[in-house]
Amino acid sequence: MKLFSLRGVLLCCGLTTLLFTTGCQRQQEQITLRMGHSLDQEHVVHKAMVFMAQRLEHYSKGQMHIQIYSGGQLGSERELIELLQIGSLALTKVSASPLEGFVPRMQVFSVPYVFRDSAHLWAVLNGPIGQDLLNSMHGARLHGLGYYDAGSRSFYTTNKAVREPGDLKGLKFRVPNSQTSVQMVQTLGGAATPVDWGELYTALQQGVVDGAENNPPSFYLSRHYELSKYYSLDEHTSVPDVILMSLPVWNSLSREQQAWLELAMKDSVRFQRELWQKASDDALAKVKAAGVEVIYPDKAAFAAAVQPLHQSLQGTEVGNLMAEIAQVQVETVEVSND
């Protein structure tokens, strides 16, 4: 695994000698945590991270700060994870999909149709399974702080609409750096091509790929709708975003400082989830207005088409985890008429 990058070297060289790790700076009892991610500043996830920074300053009474580098300034998602592992960066936001290369059990999020709906997903994330997955990252020198809502991922294409599983045949689809995502597209008959998110617009423009898959806000804010005029809401996977921290940096904080960060994270999760649904609805309305045909296919047909992938995982660690997830029940709140 490549642990050093030019960005990491530049980041280290740009900091003062007051650092106790390269991702975190101490000066006169002031601590600045550096955070990098690949999203646009208009994305609700970026806004949630800004809110987390504000809440951290509130809880710490100005002793702790988060400095955010957006838009991939410090590297791709994988590079940012590697910078966390060596302590050259304190925090990042990544999709759960690339994490399977570091924590194999995270593969479960890239398996299509594991979650029944959004309520089932959040019952899992907020329960013992979700916490266990966060804890399992310690072996990769990462500390999981929590999950952000990233909705469901669906296919979008440039020249041919996807209305049923067979329509993927012969098309090249960009997927994240996830072997399970590759297997999903291949099971449906398409050709999977891992492409970095920041390079996808050009890849669509030049015909390197015929389409991709993501949630509505990402489809809109990336401007991929300018090139992809078909958006098929098959909602095959629900892959949350994960806020990660460098384990070396986390361990260097006091328990009080860790508690402040956890409180700020919880506040930002609530804030982000409140923003997400509106952002998703607005994104769909805007891409429709721009001429994109939004398709609502029979999701049962897609779920049936990926059953070979589910069957291939039976008896594996991920397959056993899928079985546990299937047993998670969603609590319902009864409203009294008294």
C-alpha positions in Angstrom: 0.0 0.0 0.0 1.3 3.5 -0.9 1.5 5.5 2.3 3.2 8.6 1.1 2.2 11.1 -1.6 3.5 14.4 -2.8 0.5 16.1 -1.2 1.4 14.5 2.1 5.0 15.7 1.9 3.8 19.3 1.0 1.3 19.2 3.8 4.0 18.2 6.3 6.5 20.8 5.0 3.9 23.6 5.3 3.3 23.1 9.0 5.2 24.7 11.9 7.5 22.9 14.3 4.8 23.1 16.9 3.0 20.1 15.5 2.7 16.9 17.6 1.4 15.1 14.5 1.4 16.4 11.0 -2.4 16.4 10.9 -2.9 18.4 14.0 -1.4 21.6 15.2 -1.0 22.8 18.8 -0.2 26.4 19.6 -0.8 28.1 23.0 -3.5 25.5 23.9 -5.1 26.0 20.5 -5.6 22.8 18.4 -6.3 22.9 14.7 -7.4 19.6 13.0 -6.9 19.5 9.2 -9.7 17.9 7.2 -9.8 17.1 3.5 -12.5 15.9 1.2 -13.4 15.7 -2.5 -16.8 17.4 -2.6 -18.0 20.8 -3.8 -18.6 23.5 -1.1 -22.3 23.6 -2.1 -22.7 20.0 -1.2 -24.8 19.4 2.0 -22.0 17.1 3.3 -19.5 20.0 3.1 -22.0 22.2 4.9 -22.3 19.6 7.6 -18.6 19.5 8.1 -18.5 23.3 8.4 -21.3 22.9 11.1 -19.2 20.3 12.9 -16.3 22.7 13.0 -18.5 25.4 14.5 -19.9 23.0 17.1 -16.4 21.9 18.0 -15.3 25.5 18.6 -18.5 25.9 20.8 -17.9 22.8 22.9 -14.2 23.4 23.3 -14.7 27.2 24.1 -12.5 28.1 21.2 -9.7 25.6 22.0 -10.2 23.3 19.1 -10.7 24.2 15.4 -11.2 22.2 12.1 -9.6 23.6 8.9 -11.4 22.2 5.9 -9.8 21.6 2.4 -12.6 20.8 -0.1 -12.7 19.8 -3.7 -10.0 17.2 -3.6 -7.2 19.8 -2.9 -5.3 17.2 -0.8 -6.0 14.2 -3.0 -8.5 11.5 -3.9 -10.5 9.6 -1.3 -7.9 6.8 -1.2 -5.0 9.2 -0.9 -6.8 11.0 2.0 -7.3 7.7 3.8 -3.6 7.0 3.4 -2.7 10.4 4.8 -4.9 9.7 7.8 -3.1 6.4 8.4 0.3 8.1 8.8 -1.1 11.1 10.7 -0.4 13.6 7.9 -4.1 14.6 8.0 -6.6 14.5 10.9 -10.0 14.1 9.3 -11.7 13.2 6.1 -15.0 12.2 4.6 -15.2 9.2 2.4 -17.8 7.0 0.9 -18.0 3.6 2.6 -17.2 1.9 -0.7 -13.5 2.6 -1.0 -13.1 1.6 2.7 -13.5 -2.1 1.8 -9.9 -2.0 0.6 -8.8 -1.1 4.1 -11.6 -2.8 6.2 -13.0 -5.8 4.2 -16.3 -5.9 6.1 -17.2 -2.4 4.7 -17.8 -4.3 1.5 -21.4 -4.9 2.7 -22.4 -1.4 1.7 -21.5 -2.0 -1.9 -23.6 -5.1 -2.2 -26.9 -4.1 -3.9 -30.3 -4.3 -2.2 -29.0 -5.2 1.3 -31.2 -2.6 3.0 -34.9 -2.7 2.7 -35.3 1.1 2.9 -33.8 4.2 4.5 -35.3 3.4 7.9 -33.7 0.0 7.8 -30.3 1.4 6.9 -30.3 3.9 9.8 -31.5 1.2 12.2 -28.4 -0.7 11.3 -26.0 2.3 11.3 -27.3 3.6 14.7 -27.2 0.1 16.3 -24.5 -2.4 17.3 -23.6 -3.4 13.7 -22.9 0.2 12.7 -20.8 0.8 15.8 -18.9 -2.4 15.3 -18.1 -1.5 11.7 -16.7 1.9 12.9 -14.6 0.1 15.6 -13.2 -2.3 13.1 -11.3 0.4 11.4 -8.8 0.7 14.2 -6.8 -2.2 12.7 -6.2 0.1 9.7 -5.0 3.0 11.9 -8.4 4.8 11.3 -11.0 5.9 13.8 -14.7 6.1 12.6 -16.5 9.1 14.1 -19.9 8.5 12.5 -22.1 8.3 9.3 -23.6 10.9 7.1 -26.6 10.2 4.9 -25.7 9.7 1.2 -29.1 8.5 0.0 -29.2 5.8 -2.6 -27.1 5.3 -5.7 -28.7 5.0 -9.1 -27.4 4.7 -12.7 -27.1 7.7 -15.1 -26.1 7.4 -18.7 -25.1 9.6 -21.6 -26.8 8.1 -24.7 -28.9 5.1 -23.7 -31.6 4.9 -21.0 -31.5 2.2 -18.4 -35.0 1.0 -17.9 -34.4 -2.6 -17.0 -31.3 -4.7 -16.0 -30.6 -5.8 -19.6 -30.0 -2.2 -20.7 -26.7 -2.2 -18.9 -25.3 -4.8 -21.3 -22.4 -3.4 -23.4 -22.2 -0.1 -21.5 -19.2 1.0 -19.6 -19.9 2.4 -16.1 -17.7 4.3 -13.7 -17.6 2.8 -10.3 -15.8 3.8 -7.1 -12.6 2.0 -6.2 -14.6 -1.0 -4.8 -14.3 -4.6 -6.1 -17.9 -5.2 -5.0 -19.2 -2.3 -7.1 -17.3 -3.8 -10.0 -18.9 -7.2 -9.4 -22.4 -5.6 -9.2 -22.1 -3.9 -12.6 -20.7 -7.1 -14.1 -23.5 -9.2 -12.7 -25.9 -6.8 -14.4 -24.1 -7.2 -17.7 -22.2 -3.9 -17.8 -18.5 -3.2 -17.9 -17.2 -1.6 -14.7 -14.4 1.0 -14.9 -13.0 2.5 -11.7 -12.4 6.3 -12.2 -11.6 8.9 -9.6 -14.6 11.1 -8.9 -12.7 14.3 -9.9 -11.9 12.9 -13.3 -15.4 11.5 -14.1 -16.8 14.6 -15.9 -14.0 14.4 -18.5 -14.4 10.6 -18.7 -18.1 11.0 -19.5 -17.3 13.9 -22.0 -14.7 11.8 -23.8 -16.7 8.6 -23.9 -14.3 6.7 -21.6 -17.4 5.6 -19.8 -21.1 5.6 -20.9 -22.4 6.3 -17.5 -21.9 6.2 -13.7 -24.0 5.8 -10.6 -24.5 8.1 -7.6 -27.1 9.9 -5.5 -29.1 12.9 -6.8 -27.2 15.8 -5.1 -23.8 14.4 -6.3 -25.3 13.9 -9.8 -26.4 17.6 -9.9 -23.5 19.3 -8.1 -20.9 17.5 -10.2 -22.7 18.8 -13.3 -22.7 15.3 -14.8 -26.3 16.0 -15.8 -24.9 18.2 -18.5 -23.6 15.1 -20.2 -25.9 12.4 -18.9 -29.4 12.9 -20.0 -30.9 9.7 -18.4 -31.1 9.1 -14.7 -32.7 5.7 -13.7 -33.7 5.6 -10.0 -33.1 1.9 -9.4 -31.5 2.8 -6.0 -29.3 -0.3 -6.0 -27.1 0.6 -3.0 -27.3 2.8 0.1 -23.7 3.7 0.8 -23.3 6.1 3.7 -20.5 8.6 3.9 -18.1 8.0 6.8 -16.3 10.7 8.8 -12.9 9.2 9.5 -10.1 10.4 11.8 -6.5 9.4 11.9 -6.1 6.9 14.8 -2.7 8.4 15.7 -4.2 11.9 15.9 -7.3 10.6 17.8 -5.0 8.9 20.4 -3.0 12.0 20.9 -6.1 13.9 22.1 -7.2 14.0 25.7 -10.5 12.2 26.7 -12.1 15.6 27.1 -11.0 16.7 23.6 -12.3 13.4 22.2 -15.6 14.0 23.9 -15.9 17.5 22.4 -15.2 16.1 18.9 -17.8 13.3 19.4 -20.5 15.8 20.5 -19.7 18.0 17.5 -20.0 15.0 15.2 -23.4 14.0 16.6 -24.7 17.5 16.1 -23.4 17.6 12.5 -25.1 14.2 11.8 -28.5 15.6 12.8 -27.9 18.7 10.8 -26.8 16.8 7.7 -29.7 14.4 7.8 -32.1 17.3 8.0 -30.6 18.9 4.9 -30.2 15.7 2.9 -33.8 15.0 1.8 -34.4 18.6 0.7 -31.1 18.6 -1.2 -32.1 15.3 -2.9 -35.5 16.6 -3.9 -34.1 19.9 -5.2 -31.4 18.1 -7.2 -34.0 15.9 -9.0 -36.1 18.9 -9.8 -33.1 20.8 -11.2 -31.9 18.0 -13.4 -35.4 17.5 -14.7 -35.6 21.2 -15.6 -32.2 20.8 -17.4 -33.7 18.2 -19.7 -32.7 15.0 -17.9 -35.2 12.1 -18.2 -35.7 10.7 -14.7 -36.8 7.1 -15.0 -38.5 5.1 -12.2 -37.8 1.4 -13.1 -39.1 -1.7 -11.5 -36.5 -2.2 -8.7 -37.6 -5.7 -8.1 -36.2 -6.7 -11.5 -32.8 -5.3 -10.6 -32.9 -6.9 -7.1 -33.6 -10.3 -8.8 -30.8 -9.8 -11.3 -28.2 -9.4 -8.6 -29.1 -12.5 -6.7 -26.1 -14.4 -8.1 -23.9 -11.9 -6.3 -25.8 -12.4 -3.1 -25.5 -16.2 -3.4 -21.7 -16.0 -4.1 -21.3 -14.3 -0.7 -23.2 -16.9 1.3 -21.0 -18.4 4.1 -18.4 -15.5 3.9 -17.9 -12.9 6.5 -19.8 -10.4 4.5 -22.5 -12.9 3.7 -23.0 -13.6 7.4 -23.1 -9.8 8.1 -25.8 -9.5 5.4 -27.8 -12.1 7.2 -27.4 -10.2 10.5 -28.6 -7.0 8.8 -31.6 -8.7 7.4 -32.7 -9.5 10.9 -32.6 -5.9 12.1 -36.0 -4.6 12.8 -37.1 -1.0 12.5 -38.7 0.4 15.6 -42.0 2.1 15.0 -43.4 4.9 17.2 -47.1 4.5 17.9 -49.1 7.7 18.1 -51.8 7.8 20.7 -55.2 9.1 19.9 -55.9 10.0 23.5 
